[in-house]
Amino acid sequence: MILANRTKLLAACAASALLGGCATMAEDRPAMNNSPAATVAIPQGTGYFAQPSDLPLQAPDFTKISDGDFLPAFEQAMMIHKAEIEAIKNNPEAPTFANTIVALETSGRMLGRVSTVFYALTGANTNDTLDAIDAEIGPRLSAHYDSFSLDPVLFDRVKAVYDNRAAMSMTPEDATLLEETYQDFVHAGAMLTEAQKEEVKAINTRLSETTTEFSQKVRDATNENALVVDTREELAGLSDDEIDAAAKLAAERGMEGKFAIALQNTTQQPSLPSLENRDVRERLFKLSYNRAVMGDDNDTRTLLAEIATLRARKAALFGEPDWASYVMYDRMAENPRTALGFMEQMVPALAATQRREAALLNQQIEAGGEDFEVKPWDWYRYAEQVRKARYDLDENAVKPYFELTSVLEDGVFYAANKLYGLTFEKRTDLPVYHPTVTTYTVRDADGSELGIFYFDPFQRPSKRGGAWMSNFVDQSHLYGTKPVIYNVLNIPQAAEGQPQLVSFDNVNTIFHEFGHALHGFFADQRYASLSGTATARDFVEYPSQVNELWATYPEVLRNYAKHYQTGETIPAELIEKIEAAAKFNQGYDFGEVVEAALLDMKWHSLSPEEAARITTPAQVDAYERSSLEDLGLEIDLVPPRYRSSYFNHIFSNPAGYSAGYYSYLWTEMLDRDSRKWFLENGGLTRANGDHYRETVLSRGGTMDYFEMFENFAGRQPDVQPMLEARGLVPGGEGEAEDISDGELPAGATGIDPVE
Ligand SMILES: [Zn+2]
């Protein structure tokens, strides 16, 4: 994932993400002081955050920042930002691009500085004080930004500039800034009549109630449908510790002497592969799958139907045909038809793979002397057996080849040097927020300074889970700033005196996060809000995924994956085994995700009239089923990762990730197609790197993403390489063992072509 801190900040900023300060974190003096016509006095800030940092490239000076500084700095920075906005509104001159759009872009710089450092710390090195400030400041920031996005006087100025755009001479980047600023206001409701605003308000209130109720019901349904059994024997297959934990859970719930297994949020449950008793497996699966459709108090079906209807009605007030079209205005895919068409293309190969995998599992079941057809509650038990037999990979055999510093410096940095000519110089002069954080100067091919890189690898209690990248300072030609970027990971730290080895997953993550960093370092934008990784949600994960290609590229591997004791390079068989294992069981693993993404898009591409016709539980069930079955997917064989009735990502808050679950699939398509381009064009070369940098990595959010991709690949993105990489169709580089090899029973469906 990326930009956790900024995402958090942006979440706080709601629809007004681009209204200055929020995504604008580069440093300079407050721009409004330059405006001769400003009639509103801008207060001067005080304290550390009032001015840009004195350190190289304005890197944050952690020696001068203490926890107690944040709240007063936030308050002061919001007050200054408000004064800057007032100055824009009260400017006696006619609205222009410079005095309105650029002025908005450059407002809130102090707020940007405070937020950047604050959210970096709450993510990577928090404490109770910072957490308390976070809880207090979040709603206040949200209200602060909302007050601008809903300000009619401010919008009138933005609209005046926008309406005059055909007569203006602008760079493409200026035009993008204008378009995005205007669209953000429009999507926040600036164009609505008073009556429509009232209606939106009423819908928002009801959406807030219904989505909260949805998440509470899902929570209760999940808790109340724990599996309960009477005897230890029924849980055979689980470890003694797991069975003891089940006894404890039952006792806690007032069922002393029984055994309980709590449900997880997904359809599949982690205990299912281990449970030997098939009836118990079936019970556990059905409790999970039917948790919120039991006709009791926790049934969410009428509620989710209402949410879908409310969203469709809200979209209609904005002149959009459906909710997905309303929320996707700033995405690469832009509308639900594109996203649906993309997913529907995968269905034939996916459905065929699912049937093939089911046939394989049925053989495994039969080989074990059992007599039944595989069902979802059996799937992972038998898939795990096949996986163990074919791809068993001892993590401890792999780890000695992956020493952390070598992975970073001889792997990640080496690939960046070969592709882009970058060089890296470790430095010791910059203050860091934790002693295990290291810093590097990043130099461009010509030796000039490109930026500063902070690497924060280790897990600790003060850090939240996952891995992310963000900027301390954004690149901006307007401000004359260069990128200062950090990567945060959660790698378990080795004991004192032990070599710092990492898993293959972590190796991938290190390459992935550095892919985001490259996107930031190569930024070449005038405006910070369009700079580097400030791109669409269904685009931002693309460059980072592409960078993972180099983790297993032979020339790169030879340079970094060396045994920490013997210096021997990792054997090719180990890498092949890892890559082959990645193609196993994709009909299910990938299929359940595609199905969830399809459900998300199907619910959110309904018109208000269509949505209004789905109200009863039976109608919800029928729509869910037909959404997938009409495409040829067998919901009873491979059910979606989340059923509509407990799909918290899309129904548990007013907008959330609704009409957005497809994003990871989409960026994976771009990624796999791009990897194919690299491999077909000679792989790890400066020419390839420079071309990718020129066409994609240096473009930030300044142009149409399809055009960007076409400039890079010479064609539109294609779903085929992703299907190949997932093993759903034959082909692709380093083709893995096809799971149907010699295993395909007579009469089973073979591999369908995708198109
Ligand atoms: Zn990412």
Boltz pocket constraint, residues with backbone or C-beta under 6 A from the ligand:
constraints:
  - pocket:
      binder: B
      contacts: [[A, 1], [A, 2], [A, 467], [A, 512], [A, 513], [A, 516], [A, 540], [A, 541], [A, 544]]
      max_distance: 6.0
